[in-house]
Amino acid sequence: MLPSRLALILMSLTYCFGSTGSASAQLSSEAINAAHQYSTRHSGIGMIIREQGETRFEKYYNGHDRDEPVHIYSGTKSFFGALAVIAEDEGILSLDERVSDTLPEWKTDRFKSQITLRELLDFTSGLETGFEEIYGRSNADKLTLSVGLDAKNARGDSFIYGPSHLQVFCEVLRRKLEKKGQTYYGYLDRKLIKPLDINITQWRADSHGNPIPSAGMYMTGRDWLGFGEMVCSGGSWKGKQIVRTDSLASCFKPTPINPAFGLCFWVNSYREQPDAREVDVELFLEKEPLPEDWSRACLSKNAPTDLICSLGSNFQRLYMVPSMNLVVVHQGKKGNDFRDAEFLSILFDGGQSTPVAGAEAPPTERTVKPIAPKRFGGLFKRPGE
C-alpha cells in the first residue's frame, strides 16, 4: 500500500472514532438474521451485534448461554497491542526501542540484537513461532523460556505467526515493571480490564503462574463486546479516555509483509486494491509449514475497509467497524466450516460496504484444525486477576 493511501485510511479511522450513536442503523435486519443462520449451521454458539450504541441482536445457541465464559484464544493478543501503546504513552517503553536494550541475553545474537518491540507486536521480528515450547508440556517459566528461542529470519523479512512474540514482549514488560513493583498482567488489569468492567473468569497460565498473553483469556461475549466498543470509540469508554485515539489508530497500521495485520489486530485495509486476495486466517495458519506469504491479504472483499478483527481459534471473533460504530462478537466451537469471508459477505449484504469487482467466490467446504489449542496441554488454569 502506498504511504499516501495508508495515511488517508488512518486519518479516516481517527475521524470515524469520533462518531457517536446518532446515525441510523446500517445493517439490514435480513442480513443479521442470515448471518445468524449461517453461524448456527457453521459451528457458532453465540452472536452479539451492537450498532450505533444499540444492541441489534444477541442470541446463544447450540447448547450455550449468555453467562458462559468462552476461551477467546488468540483474541487475547489484541489486549496486549492496546496495552503496548498505553505503556508507550506513559513512558514505560518505546515501540521502536530494541528488545536487547532490556534483554542483554540478546545483544550478541546478530538477528535478535536488532529486533524492536514493534516488530514483536506486528510479528515481523523473524522469531520462531514457539508453539511447542510455550503451549507444550513443561514446568518451565514460559516467559524466560521464550527469551531463548531462535530468530528464524532477519527482522522485517517475514511474517511469522506464533506465541513467541507476545511472550518476549511480556518478558520485556515484566522486567521494566519489576522496578515499580508491578506485573505485566496487573498492569493490564489496571489499564484495560478494570476500566472496561471486564471479568476475566480465568487465564491459561504456565506452572509459575504467568498468564499466557498470546491466548490465555476466558470471558463472556458481553465482556469482549466492551473491549470492541472501546476500540470503535477511539479508545474512550463511558466518557473516559482509556487509550489515546492516535495511539490506538497506530495498532491498525499494517506492514508491507502482511497488509492484513497491525499491532496484534487483523485489518481489512487492503480490500479495495485490485490485486487483493481474501485469506481465511484460521485455515491459513493450520498449514504445514506455516505460510510466510501474506502479500495482498485481506479478510473480506465485501466488508468495509476499516474492519478490524480480534481473531481466536474455534471461530472466536470480535469484528469492529469504526465508521459504522459497529461491534460484532461471534463465539464458536470446534468445527471445520466457518469462513470469515462468507460470514462477513452475508452480514454486510445490504449494508454500507460495496462488493469489489472480480472478487473470487470462497470455497464452501474445508477441513481445518483450530489454531493450536491441542498444544495447550502444558498450561494451567488460574482465576482471573
Buried (B, 14 or more C-beta within 10 A) or exposed (E): BEEEEBEEBBEBBBEBBEBEEEEEBBBBEEBBEBBBEBBBEBBBBBBBBBBBEEEBBBBBBBEBEEEBBBBBBBBBBBBBBBBBBBBBEEEBBEBEBBBBBBBEBBEEEEBBBBBBBBBBBBBBBBBBBBBBBBBBEBEBBBBBBBBEBEBBBBBBBBBBBBBBBBBBBBBBBBEBBEEEEBBBBEBBBEBBBEBBEBEBBBBBBBBEEBBBBBBBBBBBBBBBBBBBBBBBBBBBBEEEBBBBBBBBBBBBBBBEBBBBBBBBBBBBBBBBBEEBBBBBBBBBBBEEEBBBEBBBBBBBBBBBBBBBBBBBBBBBBBBBBBBBBBBBBBBBBEBEBBBBBBBBBBBBBBBEBEEBEEBEEBEEEBEBBBBBBEBBEBBBEBEBB
